[in-house]
Amino acid sequence: MTLKLYAHPFSAYCQKVLVALYENQTAFEWRLLSHEDPQPMRELAERWPMRRFPVLVDEDRTVVEATIIIEYLGLRHPGPVRLLPTDPLAALEVRSMDRFFDNYVSTPSQKIVFDSMRAPDQRDPSGVADARAMLETAYAWLDARMATREWAAGDTFSLADCGAAPFLFYADWTHRIDPSFAHVLAYRKRLLARPSFARAVDEARPYRPLFPLGAPDRD
């Protein structure tokens, strides 16, 4: 039975899983979540009432949360690209960097984006300022880390890079990465050149008008 992925191509967390699928050329069926066809969302809600995505369905098994989906793919549908090392300490470094991008790049970016979608009298300027400060701190920390690395956890593309790609992509749209963080910008450029992520970016291009802050005319 074909894997089914309930996702939207413009979602950063969906792109995280798509990068993993494309890295290994893993076959799957798109269940595109859209207003035009509500049936996929109804199917998703039956399997995962939280209605968050992406969601992967493998026969009778439902797998949720992007990181868990990628680890599941490595266990049940492995390909030539191993995204989580077999060495426990190396795997711990990958998971640590994965959490960094989730918690300190994606989360503050989403705070800024979602706040912009609120009515003006319901916005949280203090929270947005905190989120921007968090991103600045994250960029600085990552810049020092990437000075000696090609990829997030070392010399090999991994699960951590699957998340870093869309999160840094949208973070730079949300809170521009300062030119002083040259190692972060170079890393982001390498991620954009990676064929798996380049494919995800191209698939999402038609949806750029949906970006609440206005998608920049670049990337």
Backbone hydrogen bonds in HBPLUS format (Angstrom, degrees):
<---DONOR---> <-ACCEPTOR-->    atom                        ^
c    i                          cat <-CA-CA->   ^        H-A-AA   ^      H-
h    n   atom  resd res      DA  || num        DHA   H-A  angle D-A-AA Bond
n    s   type  num  typ     dist DA aas  dist angle  dist       angle   num
A0029-GLU N   A0003-LEU O   2.61 MM  26  5.97 159.7  1.65 154.9 161.6     1
A0004-LYS N   A0057-VAL O   2.98 MM  53  5.07 163.8  2.01 148.0 152.7     2
A0057-VAL N   A0004-LYS O   2.84 MM  53  5.07 160.0  1.88 150.4 155.4     3
A0005-LEU N   A0029-GLU O   2.91 MM  24  6.16 165.3  1.93 163.6 164.0     4
A0031-ARG N   A0005-LEU O   2.83 MM  26  5.66 148.5  1.92 158.8 148.2     5
A0006-TYR N   A0055-VAL O   2.82 MM  49  5.12 171.3  1.83 162.6 162.9     6
A0055-VAL N   A0006-TYR O   3.11 MM  49  5.12 146.4  2.23 135.4 144.7     7
A0007-ALA N   A0031-ARG O   3.32 MM  24  6.44 149.6  2.42 133.9 141.4     8
A0033-LEU N   A0007-ALA O   3.06 MM  26  5.76 160.1  2.10 142.1 144.8     9
A0011-SER N   A0008-HIS O   3.16 MM   3  5.65 158.7  2.21 118.2 124.4    10
A0015-GLN N   A0011-SER O   2.91 MM   4  6.16 155.0  1.97 147.4 154.7    11
A0016-LYS N   A0012-ALA O   2.97 MM   4  6.26 143.2  2.10 143.0 153.2    12
A0018-LEU N   A0014-CYS O   2.90 MM   4  6.20 159.4  1.94 150.7 157.6    13
A0019-VAL N   A0015-GLN O   2.86 MM   4  6.02 158.5  1.90 154.4 157.4    14
A0021-LEU N   A0017-VAL O   2.96 MM   4  6.31 159.2  2.00 154.6 160.7    15
A0022-TYR N   A0018-LEU O   2.79 MM   4  5.97 164.4  1.81 157.7 161.8    16
A0023-GLU N   A0019-VAL O   2.83 MM   4  5.93 148.8  1.93 147.3 156.0    17
A0026-THR N   A0021-LEU O   2.94 MM   5  5.10 162.1  1.98 150.6 151.7    18
A0025-GLN N   A0022-TYR O   3.20 MM   3  4.66 156.4  2.26  92.5  99.6    19
A0042-ARG N   A0038-PRO O   3.09 MM   4  6.39 152.3  2.17 153.1 161.6    20
A0042-ARG N   A0039-GLN O   3.06 MM   3  5.05 116.8  2.48  97.5 113.4    21
A0043-GLU N   A0039-GLN O   2.97 MM   4  6.29 157.7  2.02 157.5 163.6    22
A0044-LEU N   A0040-PRO O   2.89 MM   4  6.15 157.4  1.94 148.2 154.7    23
A0045-ALA N   A0041-MET O   2.90 MM   4  6.06 163.0  1.93 149.6 153.7    24
A0046-GLU N   A0042-ARG O   3.13 MM   4  6.36 144.6  2.26 142.5 151.1    25
A0047-ARG N   A0043-GLU O   3.34 MM   4  6.65 144.2  2.48 142.0 150.5    26
A0047-ARG N   A0044-LEU O   3.01 MM   3  5.26 126.7  2.30 101.9 115.7    27
A0048-TRP N   A0044-LEU O   2.69 MM   4  5.81 148.8  1.79 155.7 166.8    28
A0051-ARG N   A0048-TRP O   2.92 MM   3  5.85 168.9  1.93 132.5 136.0    29
A0056-LEU N   A0063-VAL O   2.90 MM   7  5.07 172.6  1.91 158.6 159.0    30
A0063-VAL N   A0056-LEU O   2.78 MM   7  5.07 170.9  1.79 160.3 162.1    31
A0058-ASP N   A0061-ARG O   2.86 MM   3  5.15 164.7  1.89 155.0 159.6    32
A0061-ARG N   A0058-ASP O   2.97 MM   3  5.15 166.1  1.99 126.5 128.5    33
A0069-ILE N   A0065-GLU O   2.90 MM   4  6.15 155.1  1.96 156.9 165.3    34
A0070-ILE N   A0066-ALA O   3.02 MM   4  6.32 159.6  2.06 153.9 158.3    35
A0071-GLU N   A0067-THR O   3.00 MM   4  6.32 161.2  2.04 151.1 156.3    36
A0072-TYR N   A0068-ILE O   2.80 MM   4  5.96 154.8  1.86 147.8 155.5    37
A0073-LEU N   A0069-ILE O   2.88 MM   4  6.15 158.8  1.93 151.6 156.8    38
A0074-GLY N   A0070-ILE O   3.11 MM   4  6.39 153.1  2.18 144.5 151.2    39
A0075-LEU N   A0071-GLU O   3.14 MM   4  6.45 136.9  2.34 140.4 151.6    40
A0075-LEU N   A0072-TYR O   3.00 MM   3  5.11 128.5  2.27  98.5 112.6    41
A0076-ARG N   A0072-TYR O   2.83 MM   4  6.01 169.9  1.84 167.9 169.6    42
A0077-HIS N   A0073-LEU O   2.74 MM   4  4.80 144.4  1.86 127.0 137.8    43
A0159-LEU N   A0083-LEU O   2.77 MM  76  4.88 151.3  1.85 143.9 133.9    44
A0091-ALA N   A0087-ASP O   2.86 MM   4  6.04 156.6  1.92 157.1 164.8    45
A0092-LEU N   A0088-PRO O   2.89 MM   4  6.09 144.1  2.01 140.5 150.4    46
A0093-GLU N   A0089-LEU O   3.09 MM   4  6.40 148.9  2.19 142.3 149.4    47
A0094-VAL N   A0090-ALA O   3.11 MM   4  6.45 154.5  2.17 145.7 152.2    48
A0095-ARG N   A0091-ALA O   2.94 MM   4  6.23 163.3  1.97 150.8 155.0    49
A0096-SER N   A0092-LEU O   2.84 MM   4  5.99 151.7  1.92 144.7 153.2    50
A0097-MET N   A0093-GLU O   3.01 MM   4  6.23 161.2  2.04 149.2 153.0    51
A0098-ASP N   A0094-VAL O   2.90 MM   4  6.10 150.9  1.98 146.6 155.9    52
A0099-ARG N   A0095-ARG O   2.95 MM   4  6.21 154.5  2.02 147.2 152.5    53
A0100-PHE N   A0096-SER O   3.01 MM   4  6.30 148.3  2.11 141.0 150.5    54
A0101-PHE N   A0097-MET O   3.06 MM   4  6.38 164.1  2.09 154.3 155.4    55
A0102-ASP N   A0098-ASP O   3.07 MM   4  6.30 155.1  2.13 144.9 152.3    56
A0103-ASN N   A0099-ARG O   2.81 MM   4  5.85 174.9  1.81 156.4 158.1    57
A0104-TYR N   A0100-PHE O   2.82 MM   4  5.49 161.9  1.85 150.1 155.8    58
A0106-SER N   A0101-PHE O   2.87 MM   5  6.12 168.1  1.88 165.6 169.4    59
A0107-THR N   A0102-ASP O   3.11 MM   5  6.31 146.0  2.23 145.7 155.1    60
A0109-SER N   A0105-VAL O   3.25 MM   4  6.18 150.8  2.34 139.0 147.5    61
A0110-GLN N   A0106-SER O   2.87 MM   4  6.08 160.8  1.91 160.0 165.0    62
A0111-LYS N   A0107-THR O   3.04 MM   4  6.29 149.9  2.13 146.7 155.3    63
A0112-ILE N   A0108-PRO O   3.19 MM   4  6.48 156.7  2.25 146.7 150.5    64
A0113-VAL N   A0109-SER O   3.04 MM   4  6.34 165.3  2.06 153.4 157.5    65
A0114-PHE N   A0110-GLN O   2.81 MM   4  5.83 172.8  1.81 155.8 158.1    66
A0115-ASP N   A0111-LYS O   3.03 MM   4  6.00 150.7  2.12 138.8 147.2    67
A0116-SER N   A0112-ILE O   3.21 MM   4  6.41 146.8  2.33 140.9 148.6    68
A0116-SER N   A0113-VAL O   3.12 MM   3  5.30 123.9  2.45  98.7 112.4    69
A0117-MET N   A0114-PHE O   3.07 MM   3  5.21 146.2  2.19 101.1 111.3    70
A0118-ARG N   A0115-ASP O   3.13 MM   3  5.41 162.8  2.17 109.4 114.9    71
A0122-GLN N   A0119-ALA O   2.81 MM   3  5.33 163.6  1.84 125.1 130.3    72
A0128-VAL N   A0124-ASP O   2.96 MM   4  6.25 156.2  2.02 156.7 164.3    73
A0129-ALA N   A0125-PRO O   2.94 MM   4  6.09 155.6  2.00 143.3 149.8    74
A0130-ASP N   A0126-SER O   2.98 MM   4  6.26 154.4  2.05 145.8 152.7    75
A0131-ALA N   A0127-GLY O   2.94 MM   4  6.19 150.8  2.03 142.3 150.5    76
A0132-ARG N   A0128-VAL O   2.90 MM   4  6.20 156.9  1.96 151.8 157.4    77
A0133-ALA N   A0129-ALA O   2.98 MM   4  6.20 154.5  2.05 145.2 152.4    78
A0134-MET N   A0130-ASP O   2.89 MM   4  6.14 150.4  1.98 145.2 153.7    79
A0135-LEU N   A0131-ALA O   2.99 MM   4  6.29 154.7  2.05 147.4 153.6    80
A0136-GLU N   A0132-ARG O   3.02 MM   4  6.30 157.8  2.07 147.4 153.0    81
A0137-THR N   A0133-ALA O   3.01 MM   4  6.27 158.8  2.05 148.0 153.5    82
A0138-ALA N   A0134-MET O   2.83 MM   4  6.07 157.4  1.88 149.6 156.5    83
A0139-TYR N   A0135-LEU O   2.78 MM   4  5.98 162.2  1.81 155.0 159.2    84
A0140-ALA N   A0136-GLU O   3.05 MM   4  6.25 161.2  2.09 146.2 151.0    85
A0141-TRP N   A0137-THR O   2.97 MM   4  6.22 163.8  2.00 151.3 155.6    86
A0142-LEU N   A0138-ALA O   2.87 MM   4  5.98 167.3  1.89 153.6 157.5    87
A0143-ASP N   A0139-TYR O   2.81 MM   4  5.92 150.2  1.90 146.3 154.9    88
A0144-ALA N   A0140-ALA O   3.29 MM   4  6.57 158.6  2.34 147.6 150.8    89
A0145-ARG N   A0141-TRP O   3.17 MM   4  6.45 155.4  2.23 144.3 151.6    90
A0146-MET N   A0142-LEU O   2.80 MM   4  5.98 162.8  1.83 159.7 163.0    91
A0149-ARG N   A0146-MET O   3.39 MM   3  4.82 168.0  2.40  94.4  97.9    92
A0151-TRP N   A0154-GLY O   2.83 MM   3  5.22 161.5  1.87 174.3 170.1    93
A0154-GLY N   A0151-TRP O   3.15 MM   3  5.22 164.6  2.18 109.4 114.2    94
A0161-ASP N   A0158-SER O   3.00 MM   3  5.38 129.7  2.26 106.6 118.9    95
A0162-CYS N   A0158-SER O   3.25 MM   4  6.71 141.0  2.41 143.1 154.2    96
A0162-CYS N   A0159-LEU O   3.04 MM   3  5.08 126.0  2.34  96.2 110.8    97
A0164-ALA N   A0160-ALA O   2.96 MM   4  6.16 158.6  2.00 143.6 150.7    98
A0165-ALA N   A0161-ASP O   3.01 MM   4  5.90 157.6  2.06 145.3 147.9    99
A0167-PHE N   A0163-GLY O   3.15 MM   4  6.16 161.9  2.18 157.7 162.6   100
A0168-LEU N   A0164-ALA O   2.89 MM   4  5.69 167.1  1.90 148.1 151.8   101
A0169-PHE N   A0165-ALA O   3.10 MM   4  6.05 149.0  2.20 140.6 150.1   102
A0170-TYR N   A0166-PRO O   3.02 MM   4  6.16 169.0  2.03 150.4 150.7   103
A0171-ALA N   A0167-PHE O   2.85 MM   4  5.86 147.3  1.96 139.0 149.7   104
A0172-ASP N   A0168-LEU O   3.09 MM   4  6.04 158.5  2.14 142.5 145.5   105
A0173-TRP N   A0170-TYR O   3.07 MM   3  4.99 127.8  2.36  94.1 108.3   106
A0174-THR N   A0170-TYR O   2.94 MM   4  6.17 140.8  2.10 144.0 155.5   107
A0174-THR N   A0171-ALA O   3.01 MM   3  4.88 120.8  2.38  90.9 106.5   108
A0175-HIS N   A0171-ALA O   2.69 MM   4  5.76 176.9  1.69 165.2 165.2   109
A0181-PHE N   A0178-ASP O   2.88 MM   3  5.73 164.3  1.91 128.0 132.6   110
A0185-LEU N   A0181-PHE O   3.11 MM   4  6.44 163.4  2.14 155.5 160.3   111
A0186-ALA N   A0182-ALA O   2.92 MM   4  6.09 153.5  1.99 144.6 152.1   112
A0187-TYR N   A0183-HIS O   2.99 MM   4  6.08 152.7  2.07 138.0 145.4   113
A0188-ARG N   A0184-VAL O   2.84 MM   4  6.10 161.4  1.88 152.6 157.8   114
A0189-LYS N   A0185-LEU O   2.98 MM   4  6.16 149.7  2.07 140.9 149.1   115
A0190-ARG N   A0186-ALA O   2.98 MM   4  6.31 149.0  2.08 143.1 151.2   116
A0191-LEU N   A0187-TYR O   2.94 MM   4  6.27 156.8  2.00 152.8 159.3   117
A0192-LEU N   A0188-ARG O   3.00 MM   4  6.28 156.5  2.05 147.1 153.0   118
A0193-ALA N   A0189-LYS O   3.10 MM   4  6.32 136.9  2.30 138.8 149.9   119
A0193-ALA N   A0190-ARG O   3.15 MM   3  5.09 127.7  2.44  92.5 106.3   120
A0194-ARG N   A0191-LEU O   3.10 MM   3  5.17 147.7  2.21 100.6 110.3   121
A0197-PHE N   A0194-ARG O   3.02 MM   3  5.55 119.9  2.40 115.2 129.0   122
A0198-ALA N   A0194-ARG O   2.85 MM   4  5.95 167.9  1.86 164.3 167.4   123
A0199-ARG N   A0195-PRO O   3.01 MM   4  6.06 150.9  2.10 141.5 147.7   124
A0200-ALA N   A0196-SER O   3.34 MM   4  6.61 154.9  2.41 134.6 140.6   125
A0201-VAL N   A0197-PHE O   2.84 MM   4  6.13 160.7  1.88 159.5 164.5   126
A0202-ASP N   A0198-ALA O   2.99 MM   4  6.17 160.1  2.04 145.6 150.8   127
A0203-GLU N   A0199-ARG O   2.98 MM   4  6.22 156.8  2.04 150.3 156.5   128
A0204-ALA N   A0200-ALA O   3.18 MM   4  6.35 135.2  2.39 138.7 149.6   129
A0204-ALA N   A0201-VAL O   3.14 MM   3  5.21 132.1  2.38  96.3 109.2   130
A0205-ARG N   A0202-ASP O   3.24 MM   3  5.26 154.3  2.31 100.8 108.4   131
A0207-TYR N   A0204-ALA O   2.95 MM   3  5.59 153.5  2.02 122.5 130.6   132
A0208-ARG N   A0205-ARG O   3.19 MM   3  5.51 173.4  2.19 120.7 121.0   133
A0210-LEU N   A0207-TYR O   2.89 MM   3  5.66 162.2  1.92 125.9 132.0   134
A0211-PHE N   A0208-ARG O   3.04 MM   3  5.66 167.8  2.06 122.8 126.3   135
A0214-GLY N   A0211-PHE O   2.98 MM   3  5.40 160.1  2.02 118.6 125.1   136
